[in-house]
Amino acid sequence: DMVGLVIWGTSAMRTHGDDIAQVFSLLGVKPIWQEESRRITGLEVIPLAELGRPRIDVTVRISGFFRDAFPNLIELIDEAVQLVASLDESPEDNMVVRHLKEDKSDKEPGEQESADQTQAQGNPALYRIFGSKPGTYGAGILGAIDERNWETVQDLAEVYTAWGGYAYTRQDFGVHARTEFRRRFSQIVVAAKNQDNREHDIFDSDDYMQYHGGMIATVRALTGSNPQQFFGDSSDPTRARVRKLEDEARRVFRTRVVNPKWIDSMKRHGYKGAFELSATVDYMFGYDATAQVIEDWMYENVTESYVLDRETQEFFQQSNPWALRDIVERLLEAIERGMWENPPPDMKEKLQQMFLDLEADLEARQEGPNA
């Protein structure tokens, strides 16, 4: 019924709007170009006979930078949604029309407008663009993960909703809209994020697990199950492809996370390299907490490569023992939360003893030799 798509400003700059084109394609519209200026002057509906499928509804979670840099694209997406909603088509052929009808039928006779809707200038039933409050940035998930300030997926969903529950249209710029946010996210059956380069990956930045993982966690909290999770890769425009998120996680894990060449390259950077190893484990954990994409063998392999390997242990001890302590603590948290479901029989005890030893060592370092 609904595709959820994460859109960032930097990728929009690099690709000249690939994500926007995807939104248009799903809705079944195309831009009208002025040939002389190469600017968009309007939108045109693609007939259903030419489209060959129903029009698919789309909800997007934009970044703060996208909001600031591309208000014109926000207006264009909103125009596309309202154009499709105005078509005289059946709910079977037009998912936007279907959701409008469902919203009307779900509203009780005489029901008053929500607090969210009283602020609206446009039609809240057509809100499809959500982001953080004007002047703010981020998705909030990293803070909850880092501070261990969550117990269930509902907690993560509440954080994601609180940070992202502001609607953006041509009439309403950042209006408080958590009610409509939850309604739209409860209809998402596919959650997607696209990447247009290989300068970083899903375990190399917290933004992936915050925006995309947070979207998946919110859908799971609202519906009881994960949406289908996809990752678009257009790093080679001639060979663009779409992978399941779990396949992308396995690919990145094998090619970088536990790749001995990459680990050795981090060791050459001393303190900062150790920090990057620790951050990688944090981002893996965050994506698992939100999207459930890390398998037991991955936790076991990263433990063997980062924690139990003697040479890597010595590197951490010399360069940044705090990073090793943080990795061990995060792996223990994965076990305690049931995310690492079946660790080897003695793994938990090994990690617990290592954590205690590291804490004692760091305390002794802090007190100094004369303590």
C-alpha positions as CSV (number, residue, x, y, z in Angstrom):
1,D,0.0,0.0,0.0
2,M,2.8,2.5,0.9
3,V,6.5,2.8,0.2
4,G,8.6,4.6,2.8
5,L,11.7,6.4,1.4
6,V,14.5,8.2,3.2
7,I,15.8,11.2,1.3
8,W,19.0,13.1,2.1
9,G,20.2,16.4,0.7
10,T,23.8,15.5,-0.2
11,S,22.7,12.6,-2.4
12,A,20.1,14.8,-4.1
13,M,23.0,17.2,-5.0
14,R,25.2,14.4,-6.3
15,T,22.5,12.6,-8.3
16,H,20.5,15.7,-9.4
17,G,17.4,14.1,-7.9
18,D,17.4,10.3,-8.3
19,D,15.3,9.9,-5.1
20,I,12.7,12.5,-6.3
21,A,12.5,10.7,-9.7
22,Q,11.7,7.5,-7.8
23,V,8.9,9.2,-5.9
24,F,7.5,10.5,-9.2
25,S,7.8,7.0,-10.8
26,L,5.9,5.3,-7.9
27,L,3.1,7.9,-8.0
28,G,3.0,7.7,-11.8
29,V,3.8,11.3,-12.7
30,K,6.6,12.9,-14.7
31,P,8.1,16.4,-14.9
32,I,7.4,18.9,-17.6
33,W,10.6,20.5,-18.7
34,Q,11.2,23.8,-20.3
35,E,13.7,23.0,-23.0
36,E,15.5,26.3,-23.1
37,S,16.2,26.6,-19.3
38,R,16.1,22.9,-18.5
39,R,13.8,23.8,-15.6
40,I,10.7,22.0,-14.4
41,T,7.6,24.0,-15.2
42,G,5.0,21.5,-13.9
43,L,4.0,17.9,-13.6
44,E,2.2,15.5,-16.0
45,V,0.2,12.5,-15.0
46,I,1.2,9.2,-16.7
47,P,-1.9,7.4,-17.9
48,L,-2.6,4.1,-16.2
49,A,-2.6,2.3,-19.6
50,E,1.0,3.6,-20.1
51,L,2.0,3.0,-16.5
52,G,0.9,-0.6,-16.6
53,R,0.3,-0.9,-12.8
54,P,-1.5,0.9,-9.9
55,R,-0.1,4.2,-8.6
56,I,1.8,3.6,-5.4
57,D,1.6,5.9,-2.4
58,V,4.8,7.2,-1.0
59,T,5.8,8.6,2.4
60,V,9.2,10.2,2.7
61,R,11.4,11.1,5.7
62,I,13.6,14.0,4.7
63,S,16.8,15.1,6.4
64,G,17.2,18.6,7.9
65,F,19.7,19.5,5.3
66,F,17.3,18.5,2.5
67,R,14.6,20.6,4.1
68,D,16.9,23.6,4.2
69,A,18.5,23.2,0.7
70,F,15.6,22.0,-1.4
71,P,12.3,23.7,-0.4
72,N,11.5,23.7,-4.1
73,L,11.6,19.9,-4.2
74,I,9.4,19.6,-1.1
75,E,6.9,21.7,-3.0
76,L,7.3,19.5,-6.1
77,I,6.7,16.3,-4.2
78,D,3.7,17.8,-2.5
79,E,2.3,18.9,-5.8
80,A,2.7,15.4,-7.2
81,V,0.8,13.9,-4.3
82,Q,-2.0,16.4,-4.5
83,L,-2.2,15.9,-8.3
84,V,-2.5,12.1,-8.0
85,A,-5.0,12.5,-5.1
86,S,-7.3,14.6,-7.4
87,L,-7.5,12.0,-10.2
88,D,-10.8,10.3,-10.9
89,E,-9.5,6.8,-10.5
90,S,-10.5,3.7,-8.5
91,P,-8.9,2.9,-5.2
92,E,-7.6,-0.3,-6.8
93,D,-5.6,1.8,-9.4
94,N,-4.6,4.7,-7.1
95,M,-3.2,4.0,-3.7
96,V,-3.3,7.7,-2.7
97,V,-7.1,7.8,-3.5
98,R,-7.5,4.5,-1.5
99,H,-5.8,6.0,1.6
100,L,-7.9,9.1,1.4
101,K,-11.0,7.0,1.4
102,E,-9.7,4.9,4.2
103,D,-9.0,8.0,6.3
104,K,-12.5,9.3,5.8
105,S,-14.1,6.0,6.7
106,D,-12.0,5.6,9.8
107,K,-13.1,9.0,11.1
108,E,-16.1,8.7,13.4
109,P,-19.1,10.9,12.7
110,G,-18.8,14.2,14.5
111,E,-15.2,13.5,15.5
112,Q,-13.2,16.7,16.2
113,E,-10.0,17.5,14.5
114,S,-6.8,16.4,16.3
115,A,-4.5,19.0,17.9
116,D,-2.2,18.3,15.0
117,Q,-4.8,19.2,12.4
118,T,-5.9,22.5,13.9
119,Q,-2.5,23.9,13.0
120,A,-2.8,22.8,9.3
121,Q,-3.4,25.1,6.4
122,G,-3.5,22.2,3.9
123,N,-5.1,18.8,4.1
124,P,-3.4,16.6,6.7
125,A,-4.7,13.5,5.0
126,L,-2.2,14.3,2.2
127,Y,0.8,14.8,4.3
128,R,3.5,12.6,2.8
129,I,6.7,14.5,3.6
130,F,8.0,14.4,7.2
131,G,11.1,15.7,8.9
132,S,12.5,17.2,12.0
133,K,11.2,20.4,13.5
134,P,12.3,23.5,11.6
135,G,15.8,24.5,12.7
136,T,16.6,21.1,14.1
137,Y,18.4,18.1,12.6
138,G,18.6,14.4,13.0
139,A,16.4,11.4,13.9
140,G,17.1,11.0,17.6
141,I,17.8,7.3,17.5
142,L,21.6,7.6,18.1
143,G,21.1,9.3,21.5
144,A,18.7,6.6,22.7
145,I,21.1,3.8,21.5
146,D,24.2,5.5,23.0
147,E,22.6,6.2,26.3
148,R,20.9,2.8,26.4
149,N,17.8,4.7,27.1
150,W,15.3,2.3,25.6
151,E,13.8,-1.1,26.4
152,T,11.5,-2.0,23.5
153,V,11.0,-1.1,19.8
154,Q,8.1,1.1,20.9
155,D,10.6,3.3,22.8
156,L,12.7,3.7,19.6
157,A,9.5,4.4,17.6
158,E,8.5,7.1,20.0
159,V,11.9,8.8,19.7
160,Y,11.7,8.6,15.9
161,T,8.2,10.0,15.9
162,A,9.0,12.8,18.3
163,W,12.0,13.9,16.1
164,G,10.4,13.3,12.7
165,G,6.7,14.0,13.2
166,Y,6.6,17.4,11.4
167,A,4.9,17.7,8.1
168,Y,6.2,19.7,5.1
169,T,4.0,20.8,2.2
170,R,3.4,23.9,0.1
171,Q,1.0,25.2,2.7
172,D,2.5,23.8,5.9
173,F,6.2,24.2,6.7
174,G,7.1,21.9,9.6
175,V,3.7,21.7,11.2
176,H,3.4,19.4,14.2
177,A,1.8,16.2,12.8
178,R,2.6,13.1,14.9
179,T,-1.0,11.8,14.4
180,E,-0.6,11.8,10.6
181,F,3.0,10.6,10.9
182,R,1.8,7.5,12.7
183,R,-1.1,6.9,10.3
184,R,1.2,7.1,7.3
185,F,3.9,4.9,8.8
186,S,1.4,2.3,9.8
187,Q,0.6,1.9,6.1
188,I,4.2,1.4,5.0
189,V,4.9,-2.1,3.6
190,V,8.3,-1.3,1.9
191,A,11.0,0.8,3.6
192,A,13.8,1.9,1.3
193,K,17.0,3.9,1.3
194,N,19.2,4.6,-1.7
195,Q,23.0,5.2,-1.8
196,D,24.8,6.7,-4.8
197,N,28.5,6.2,-3.8
198,R,30.8,3.8,-2.1
199,E,32.6,6.4,0.0
200,H,30.8,5.0,3.1
201,D,28.4,2.2,3.9
202,I,25.6,1.3,6.3
203,F,27.9,0.5,9.1
204,D,30.2,3.5,8.6
205,S,27.7,6.2,9.7
206,D,25.0,6.5,12.3
207,D,22.7,8.2,9.8
208,Y,21.7,5.0,8.0
209,M,20.6,3.2,11.1
210,Q,18.9,6.3,12.5
211,Y,16.9,7.3,9.4
212,H,16.3,4.0,7.6
213,G,16.5,1.7,10.7
214,G,14.3,4.2,12.6
215,M,11.7,4.0,9.9
216,I,11.7,0.2,10.0
217,A,11.5,0.2,13.8
218,T,8.6,2.6,13.8
219,V,6.6,0.5,11.3
220,R,7.3,-2.6,13.4
221,A,6.1,-0.8,16.5
222,L,2.9,0.3,14.8
223,T,2.0,-2.8,12.9
224,G,3.7,-5.7,14.8
225,S,5.9,-6.7,11.9
226,N,8.8,-5.4,9.8
227,P,8.1,-4.0,6.4
228,Q,10.1,-5.3,3.4
229,Q,13.5,-3.6,3.7
230,F,15.4,-2.6,0.6
231,F,18.7,-0.8,-0.2
232,G,19.2,0.9,-3.6
233,D,22.7,1.0,-4.9
234,S,23.4,3.4,-7.8
235,S,27.1,3.9,-7.0
236,D,27.7,2.6,-10.6
237,P,24.8,4.3,-12.6
238,T,25.3,1.8,-15.4
239,R,24.6,-1.1,-13.1
240,A,22.1,0.2,-10.6
241,R,20.6,-2.5,-8.4
242,V,18.3,-3.1,-5.4
243,R,19.2,-5.4,-2.6
244,K,17.4,-6.6,0.5
245,L,18.7,-4.8,3.5
246,E,19.9,-8.1,5.1
247,D,21.9,-8.9,1.9
248,E,23.5,-5.4,2.0
249,A,24.4,-6.0,5.7
250,R,26.0,-9.3,4.9
251,R,27.9,-7.8,1.9
252,V,29.3,-4.9,3.9
253,F,30.1,-7.1,6.9
254,R,32.2,-9.5,4.7
255,T,33.9,-6.9,2.5
256,R,34.8,-4.4,5.2
257,V,33.8,-5.1,8.8
258,V,35.8,-8.3,9.2
259,N,38.1,-7.9,6.2
260,P,41.7,-8.3,7.6
261,K,43.0,-5.7,5.1
262,W,40.6,-3.1,6.4
263,I,41.3,-3.9,10.0
264,D,45.0,-3.6,9.4
265,S,44.5,-0.3,7.7
266,M,42.7,1.0,10.8
267,K,45.6,-0.1,13.0
268,R,47.9,2.3,11.1
269,H,45.8,5.2,12.4
270,G,46.3,4.4,16.0
271,Y,43.8,6.0,18.4
272,K,41.4,7.1,15.6
273,G,41.6,3.7,13.9
274,A,40.6,2.0,17.1
275,F,37.7,4.5,17.5
276,E,36.5,3.6,14.0
277,L,36.4,-0.1,14.9
278,S,34.4,0.7,17.9
279,A,32.0,2.9,16.0
280,T,31.5,0.2,13.4
281,V,30.3,-2.2,16.2
282,D,28.0,0.6,17.5
283,Y,26.4,1.1,14.1
284,M,25.9,-2.6,13.6
285,F,24.2,-2.8,16.9
286,G,22.0,0.2,16.1
287,Y,20.9,-1.3,12.8
288,D,20.1,-4.6,14.6
289,A,18.1,-2.8,17.3
290,T,16.0,-1.0,14.7
291,A,15.9,-3.3,11.7
292,Q,16.9,-6.7,13.0
293,V,19.6,-7.3,10.3
294,I,22.5,-8.7,12.3
295,E,22.7,-12.5,12.6
296,D,24.4,-14.5,15.3
297,W,27.3,-15.5,13.1
298,M,28.1,-11.8,12.5
299,Y,28.2,-11.0,16.2
300,E,30.5,-14.0,16.7
301,N,32.8,-13.1,13.8
302,V,33.2,-9.5,14.9
303,T,34.0,-10.7,18.4
304,E,36.7,-13.1,17.1
305,S,38.2,-10.4,14.8
306,Y,38.0,-7.4,17.1
307,V,38.1,-8.8,20.7
308,L,39.6,-12.2,20.9
309,D,42.3,-11.9,18.2
310,R,45.6,-11.4,20.2
311,E,47.2,-9.0,17.8
312,T,44.1,-6.8,17.7
313,Q,43.9,-6.9,21.5
314,E,47.5,-5.6,21.7
315,F,46.7,-2.9,19.2
316,F,43.8,-1.7,21.3
317,Q,45.8,-1.8,24.5
318,Q,48.5,0.3,23.0
319,S,46.4,2.8,21.1
320,N,42.9,3.1,22.6
321,P,41.8,0.6,25.4
322,W,38.7,2.7,25.9
323,A,37.5,1.6,22.4
324,L,38.0,-2.1,23.2
325,R,36.1,-1.6,26.5
326,D,33.2,0.0,24.6
327,I,33.2,-2.9,22.0
328,V,33.0,-5.5,24.7
329,E,30.3,-3.6,26.6
330,R,28.2,-3.3,23.4
331,L,28.6,-7.0,22.6
332,L,27.5,-7.9,26.1
333,E,24.5,-5.6,25.7
334,A,23.6,-7.5,22.5
335,I,23.6,-10.7,24.5
336,E,21.6,-9.3,27.4
337,R,18.9,-7.8,25.1
338,G,18.6,-11.1,23.2
339,M,19.8,-9.6,19.9
340,W,22.7,-12.0,19.9
341,E,20.4,-14.9,20.6
342,N,22.7,-18.0,20.8
343,P,26.3,-17.1,21.6
344,P,28.8,-19.9,22.1
345,P,28.4,-21.4,25.6
346,D,31.4,-19.6,27.2
347,M,31.3,-16.4,25.2
348,K,29.3,-14.3,27.7
349,E,31.7,-15.3,30.5
350,K,34.7,-14.5,28.4
351,L,33.4,-11.0,27.5
352,Q,32.3,-10.3,31.1
353,Q,35.8,-11.2,32.4
354,M,37.4,-9.1,29.7
355,F,35.2,-6.2,30.6
356,L,36.1,-6.4,34.2
357,D,39.8,-6.6,33.4
358,L,39.6,-3.6,31.1
359,E,37.8,-1.6,33.7
360,A,40.4,-2.4,36.2
361,D,43.2,-1.5,33.8
362,L,41.6,1.8,32.8
363,E,41.0,2.7,36.5
364,A,44.7,2.0,37.2
365,R,45.8,4.2,34.3
366,Q,43.6,7.0,35.5
367,E,44.9,6.8,39.1
368,G,48.5,6.8,37.9
369,P,51.6,4.8,39.0
370,N,51.7,6.4,42.5
371,A,48.1,5.7,43.4
